[in-house]
């Protein structure tokens, strides 16, 4: 009778348990290790924004206090989603060298920060969104007025171009859907409205990006904090971003152009 050759015994290559991966390594840490290796391999040619990995940012007690829900506002504001808010764009005291006196606002457009100068080489720093290419503005101005839950009014040119704005031709009342957010600081130059604002309405995931039509946008929590700290008459210096300003219009045309795109605020 012909005998069938015996098959060699299979050597176990990996042991799997209900919560284990290859070689008995926990599947969860292994996935994290693989994600980290992938991120490091791509970092040289892609981006430093790793939000797509789904790894939440660390949160401190100070962050929780600064960005807690504001239930006493006319329109209550929910707590900010700190898991999506990069720590570098959270409100914080930092070392900052400048020749500007204490109380001055300095908008560092290239680095997406707003500084409220404290003096003695220190400043309170906020993360911001800035104007996209062609809509940037730079120079020195003064905060001539301030508004809580400001009205937004689209100009006639915008209403004619986009019928969706027609219901707000006489002004959109302040509220959660208003693009200016919870607070607005109005920048004037030589007694004249520049049509540029520092205002709320920002989102954690958009800070650090060039998304607006020229205005400086903060989270509502930060806009309220800044609003409470600075009086009218505050000197404001907006630094130029060489990249975004390449296609920026001249000052006079820029004011009109930005107003058409953004709408005047009241």
C-alpha positions in Angstrom: 0.0 0.0 0.0 1.4 3.4 -1.0 2.1 5.6 1.9 1.4 9.3 1.7 4.4 11.4 2.7 3.9 13.0 6.1 3.5 16.8 6.0 5.9 18.8 8.1 4.3 20.3 11.2 3.3 23.9 10.8 5.3 26.2 13.0 3.1 28.7 14.8 4.0 32.2 13.5 1.8 34.3 15.7 -0.3 33.8 18.7 -3.6 35.7 18.7 -5.7 36.3 21.7 -9.0 38.2 21.9 -7.1 41.5 22.4 -3.8 40.7 20.9 -2.2 41.3 17.5 0.8 39.6 16.0 3.4 38.2 18.4 1.1 38.8 21.3 1.4 42.6 21.0 -1.7 44.5 21.9 -3.5 45.5 18.7 -4.3 49.1 19.9 -0.6 50.1 20.6 0.4 48.4 17.4 -2.0 50.5 15.4 -0.8 53.6 17.1 2.8 52.7 16.3 2.0 52.1 12.6 0.1 55.5 12.4 3.1 57.2 14.0 5.5 55.6 11.6 3.3 56.6 8.7 3.1 60.2 9.9 6.9 60.4 10.3 7.5 59.0 6.9 5.2 61.6 5.3 6.3 64.6 7.3 9.1 65.5 5.0 6.8 66.0 1.9 3.3 66.6 3.2 2.1 68.7 6.0 2.5 69.3 9.8 -1.3 69.2 10.2 -1.9 65.7 11.6 -5.6 66.2 12.4 -6.5 63.5 9.8 -4.8 60.9 12.1 -7.6 61.4 14.7 -5.2 62.0 17.5 -6.6 64.5 20.0 -4.5 67.3 21.3 -3.6 67.4 25.0 -5.7 69.7 27.2 -4.7 71.6 30.3 -6.9 72.9 33.1 -6.2 76.5 31.9 -7.5 75.5 28.5 -10.7 74.1 30.0 -11.2 77.4 31.9 -10.5 79.6 28.9 -12.7 77.7 26.5 -15.5 76.6 28.8 -19.2 77.1 27.8 -20.4 80.7 28.1 -23.9 80.3 29.2 -24.5 83.9 30.3 -24.0 85.3 26.8 -27.0 86.7 25.0 -26.6 83.7 22.7 -25.0 81.0 24.8 -21.7 79.7 23.5 -20.7 76.0 23.8 -17.4 75.0 25.1 -14.7 74.9 22.3 -13.7 71.5 20.9 -10.2 71.5 22.4 -9.5 68.1 20.8 -9.4 70.0 17.5 -7.7 73.2 18.8 -3.9 73.1 18.2 -2.2 74.0 21.5 -0.1 76.7 19.8 -3.3 78.6 18.8 -4.8 78.6 22.3 -4.8 81.8 24.3 -1.6 82.0 26.4 1.0 84.3 27.8 4.3 84.1 25.8 7.7 85.8 25.6 7.5 88.5 22.8 10.0 91.1 21.8 8.6 94.3 20.2 9.2 98.0 20.2 5.4 98.6 20.6 4.3 99.8 24.0 2.1 97.8 26.4 -1.6 97.7 25.4 -0.8 97.6 21.6 -2.4 94.9 19.5 0.1 93.3 17.0 -1.4 91.0 14.3 1.4 88.7 13.1 -0.3 87.7 9.8 2.5 85.5 8.5 2.5 83.3 11.7 -1.3 83.5 12.3 -1.1 85.1 15.8 -2.5 88.2 17.5 -0.5 89.6 20.3 -1.7 91.9 23.0 1.5 93.4 24.3 1.9 93.2 28.1 5.3 94.9 28.4 8.5 93.6 29.8 9.0 91.2 26.9 5.7 89.5 27.3 2.4 89.3 25.5 -1.0 87.5 25.5 -1.2 85.5 22.3 -4.2 84.3 20.4 -4.6 82.1 17.4 -6.3 83.7 14.3 -7.6 83.2 10.8 -6.4 85.8 8.3 -7.4 87.1 4.9 -6.8 84.8 1.9 -4.6 85.8 -1.0 -5.6 89.1 -2.5 -7.6 90.2 0.5 -4.9 90.8 3.1 -4.4 94.2 4.7 -1.5 95.6 6.7 -0.7 98.9 8.4 -1.4 100.8 11.6 -4.9 101.6 12.7 -6.9 102.4 15.8 -9.9 100.6 17.3 -12.5 103.3 17.0 -15.5 101.3 18.2 -16.5 97.9 19.6 -19.7 95.9 19.3 -21.2 92.9 21.1 -23.0 90.5 18.8 -22.7 93.0 15.9 -24.9 93.4 12.9 -23.6 92.3 9.5 -24.8 94.2 6.4 -24.0 93.0 2.9 -23.5 95.8 0.4 -25.8 96.2 -2.6 -23.1 94.7 -5.0 -23.1 91.5 -3.0 -26.9 91.2 -2.8 -27.0 91.7 -6.6 -24.4 89.0 -7.2 -25.7 86.5 -4.6 -29.5 86.5 -4.1 -29.0 84.4 -0.9 -27.9 87.6 0.9 -31.0 89.5 -0.1 -32.9 88.8 3.1 -30.1 90.6 5.0 -29.8 93.6 2.7 -30.8 95.8 5.7 -28.6 93.9 8.1 -28.3 90.5 9.7 -28.9 90.8 13.4 -26.2 89.5 15.8 -26.4 85.9 16.6 -24.7 82.5 16.2 -25.2 82.5 12.4 -23.7 86.0 12.0 -20.3 85.8 10.3 -18.8 88.4 12.7 -19.5 86.2 15.7 -19.8 87.4 19.3 -17.7 90.5 19.2 -16.1 92.9 16.7 -13.4 95.6 16.9 -13.6 98.1 14.1 -10.3 99.4 12.7 -10.1 103.0 11.6 -7.2 104.9 10.0 -7.0 108.7 10.1 -10.6 108.8 11.4 -11.8 106.7 8.4 -13.2 103.2 8.6 -10.8 100.7 6.9 -13.7 98.2 6.6 -11.4 95.7 8.3 -12.4 94.1 11.6 -11.0 91.9 14.4 -14.0 89.6 15.2 -15.2 86.3 16.4 -16.8 83.4 14.6 -13.7 81.3 14.1 -13.5 77.6 14.3 -10.8 75.5 16.1 -10.0 73.6 12.9 -9.6 76.8 10.8 -7.2 78.7 13.1 -3.9 79.3 11.4 -5.4 79.3 7.9 -6.0 82.1 5.4 -9.8 81.8 5.0 -11.4 85.2 5.5 -11.9 88.2 3.1 -9.3 90.3 4.9 -10.6 90.4 8.5 -8.9 89.0 11.5 -11.0 86.2 12.9 -10.7 84.6 16.4 -12.7 82.0 18.3 -15.7 83.6 20.0 -14.1 82.8 23.4 -10.9 84.7 22.4 -12.8 87.6 20.7 -14.7 88.1 24.0 -11.6 88.0 26.1 -9.8 90.5 23.8 -12.9 92.8 23.7 -12.9 92.9 27.5 -9.2 93.8 27.7 -8.8 96.6 25.2 -10.5 100.1 25.1 -11.4 102.1 22.1 -8.4 104.1 20.9 -6.1 101.0 21.1 -3.3 101.1 18.6 -3.3 98.1 16.3 -0.4 97.1 14.0 -1.1 94.5 11.3 2.1 93.0 9.9 2.2 92.2 6.2 2.4 88.6 4.9 4.6 88.7 1.8 2.9 85.6 0.3 -0.7 86.6 0.8 0.0 90.2 -0.2 1.4 89.4 -3.7 -2.0 89.9 -5.3 -3.4 92.3 -2.7 -5.0 95.4 -4.2 -3.9 98.9 -3.4 -5.2 100.5 -0.2 -8.1 102.5 -1.6 -9.3 99.8 -4.1 -8.6 97.2 -1.4 -11.1 98.7 1.0 -13.8 98.9 -1.6 -13.1 95.4 -2.9 -13.0 93.8 0.5 -16.3 95.6 1.4 -17.9 94.1 -1.6 -16.8 90.6 -0.8 -17.3 90.8 3.0 -20.0 93.2 3.6 -20.0 96.3 5.9 -20.6 95.7 9.6 -22.8 97.8 11.8 
